[in-house]
Amino acid sequence: MLHSPFRSLVRFILILVFTASILVWIASAQATTLGYLPAQSQLFQRALAAAKLTPADVRFAETDMSIWGEGAYRIKLLDTFFDNPWKISPYTRSWSDGVLANKSDLARLAFSLHRRTDSGFNPVFGRDTNYRQQVQTLGEDALAIVLSQLTGLPANQLKDTQYQAIPIILRSAVAQFLLAVPDALRYRNAGLLQTLTKLQLDGDSTYARVMEYAINTIEKDNISPEQREPPETIHFIESLLDQVDFRFLNTGAIITLMATQELQKQLDEIGVSRLIGPYHYSVETPFGKIVLSGQRNQEYAPEDYLLIVDVSGDDLYRGGAATRNIRHGLSVTLDLSGNDRYLSPAGTSPSFGAGILGYGVLMDMSGNDLY
């Protein structure tokens, strides 16, 4: 029977997603052995005493664990728990409290997850202030200028009737977000795309194989041994794990999340009522389509979107907030109000909020929505 170490890593990461928090400083790391025991410590002590054991006896010896292999993808936190299983309960409780306390701060949660999985990041916090200053310098034409930089089209050509109908305050907020896009994609390129070139891997086929592997990992836990991944697939996935620079890749994720949250924060401060208007602006860029919609019910086809900002209306989404191929590495959807429906297309396309070899972010701020 063939088991991939990556499968175990995926499962452990999924657990950490719900338990990680950036603001937690584990003061209990200085505690005594008994200090790690949960609230029912007396029951544990009585049960262990009946077996003539103490909490200190409940350990996974490192020499014993080495029998089962070195664990190339085993993270440090797992070794911590092997060394002292009594830490599991207080650690995860602390992280869960931190997640709930920071549930609206996606960037902090993502950063914390990166730390727990030993993948780190390249510090770039505070860059949004620089983007804000750039928008202030560019003035009222900031969005047209930034769009010109992204598309290569003259700024005046982009300022059609629908553009003119967009509230200036929305134009400025979106311009600030778009200024962060090249930085996020630059880190993605350094962390991922350059690795594919180094390994002489085709981007499209790599995307398809990773997508298929992810689906099989989730949906085929109970399949027979002969249906499991062939050695070639496992070797392919492990080559990516060994070569991809997750610090760069994660940095792009942090930039994307920070820019998205800053956009949402600015629009929340402005208020939906001041953003509603008779505009539906759409422009194609090499990074995906940008859509800014001010009213009415809209339907978004399954296309490659860089950014959707929908202010109001009961909308139907069949695309957005997901990276559907290797060529479009970032997709963000921000819906401010309305009773919306998010329907995944049939087949193996990633769904909303899925960044396959890239970054996918969905923020829906209100409404009775269907996913």
Order of alpha helices (4+ residues) and beta strands (2+ residues): alpha-alpha-alpha-alpha-alpha-alpha-alpha-alpha-alpha-alpha-alpha-alpha-alpha-alpha-alpha-alpha-beta-beta-beta-beta-beta-beta-beta-beta
